[in-house]
Amino acid sequence: MSARSGPVGSTVAVWRGGLDNVVGRHRAEWTVAGDILLGRNTRSFVLAEPGVSKEADQVVLRGLLQLTGDGTAVLRVGDSQVLSDAGSPPPPDNAWVEGSVEADEAALHPHAL
C-alpha cells in the first residue's frame, strides 16, 4: 500500500458544500452513487498508486479496495475514503482497482481545514 498523502489528481464532481466555503483548502468526503461492480465500472489495476482524474464525463478513482464484513467496500484514495456497496460477485479484498462513475454521481462533502 502506498503511504502517499496529499493531492493525487484532479477532476470535476458535485460540490455539496455552501458557496461561502468554496475558496481555500478542504478535506473532502467522497460519496459515489451505485455499487462497485468489477468488470463493469471497476477493474483491477497493476499500479499501486492512488489517483483521481477526469475522462470525458466520468470521474476516475484509483485506490486500494478493502471489504468490510457487512458488504461495504472502502476505496482508499490517498488520504480519502470512498464508501460504496460491493456488488455481486464481490471484488477482491485488498486489491488496487480503478473505477469510474458519471461526474454527476460523484459528490464532495467539504470540511474546511
Phi, psi and omega per residue, in radians:
M1 nan 2.402 3.127
S2 -1.311 2.435 3.096
A3 -1.628 0.232 -3.081
R4 -1.101 2.368 3.035
S5 -2.293 2.882 -3.114
G6 1.655 -2.855 -3.071
P7 -1.078 2.423 3.114
V8 -2.196 0.156 3.131
G9 2.561 -2.958 3.108
S10 -2.544 2.715 3.131
T11 -2.809 -3.052 3.065
V12 -2.088 2.256 3.135
A13 -2.533 2.935 3.116
V14 -1.234 2.266 3.129
W15 -1.624 2.072 -3.110
R16 -1.758 0.316 3.073
G17 -1.799 2.983 3.095
G18 -1.264 2.736 3.130
L19 -1.189 -0.373 3.139
D20 -1.288 -0.234 -3.124
N21 -2.083 0.575 3.138
V22 -1.333 -0.696 -3.065
V23 -1.383 2.459 3.073
G24 1.912 3.125 -3.138
R25 -1.524 2.510 -3.121
H26 -2.435 2.644 2.855
R27 -1.696 2.286 -3.056
A28 -2.115 2.487 3.021
E29 -1.773 2.265 3.132
W30 -1.577 2.531 2.856
T31 -2.259 2.479 -3.115
V32 -2.292 2.257 3.122
A33 -1.308 2.505 3.057
G34 1.625 2.968 -3.138
D35 -1.571 2.814 2.982
I36 -1.483 1.987 -3.074
L37 -2.064 1.790 -3.122
L38 -1.078 2.292 -3.122
G39 1.596 -0.293 3.091
R40 -1.891 -1.224 -3.120
N41 -1.914 0.052 -3.111
T42 -2.479 2.487 3.087
R43 -2.433 2.685 3.053
S44 -1.103 2.593 -3.087
F45 -2.387 2.315 -3.070
V46 -1.307 -0.654 -3.092
L47 -1.221 2.032 -3.126
A48 -1.564 1.150 -3.132
E49 -2.570 2.308 -3.128
P50 -1.190 2.673 3.118
G51 -2.794 2.646 3.059
V52 -2.352 2.279 3.121
S53 -2.674 3.087 3.130
K54 -2.184 2.283 3.031
E55 -2.279 1.978 -3.069
A56 0.978 -2.131 -3.138
D57 -1.752 0.428 -3.070
Q58 -2.045 2.524 2.953
V59 -1.650 2.242 -3.132
V60 -1.961 2.182 -3.136
L61 -2.117 2.291 3.095
R62 -2.134 2.275 3.136
G63 -2.981 -3.036 3.132
L64 -1.544 2.122 -3.109
L65 -1.659 2.203 3.102
Q66 -2.214 2.436 -3.125
L67 -1.803 2.505 3.054
T68 -1.773 2.992 -3.115
G69 -1.220 -0.278 -3.066
D70 -1.774 0.281 3.102
G71 1.534 0.129 3.106
T72 -1.569 2.468 3.052
A73 -1.897 2.375 3.093
V74 -2.042 2.034 3.079
L75 -1.716 2.032 -3.128
R76 -1.645 1.935 -3.112
V77 -2.018 1.693 -3.056
G78 1.066 -2.216 3.127
D79 -1.445 -0.096 -3.045
S80 -1.758 2.736 3.037
Q81 -2.152 2.350 3.080
V82 -1.988 2.057 -3.130
L83 -1.632 2.440 3.116
S84 -2.722 2.998 3.006
D85 -1.575 2.509 3.068
A86 -1.488 2.182 -3.133
G87 -1.253 -3.082 -3.138
S88 -2.013 2.239 -0.053
P89 -1.251 2.664 -3.104
P90 -1.169 2.576 3.072
P91 -1.216 2.889 3.121
P92 -1.170 2.546 3.111
D93 -1.393 2.557 3.112
N94 0.978 0.772 3.127
A95 -2.063 2.538 3.044
W96 -1.407 2.214 -3.110
V97 -2.349 2.817 3.007
E98 -2.228 2.256 -3.119
G99 -2.279 2.750 3.130
S100 -2.394 2.570 3.076
V101 -2.436 2.784 3.041
E102 -1.029 2.501 -3.082
A103 -0.994 -0.606 -3.128
D104 -1.373 -0.029 3.080
E105 -1.761 -0.012 3.095
A106 -1.973 2.286 -3.100
A107 -2.303 2.598 3.076
L108 -1.969 2.295 3.083
H109 -1.967 1.767 -3.008
P110 -1.405 2.633 3.006
H111 -2.307 2.045 -3.099
A112 -1.094 2.502 3.106
L113 -1.574 nan nan
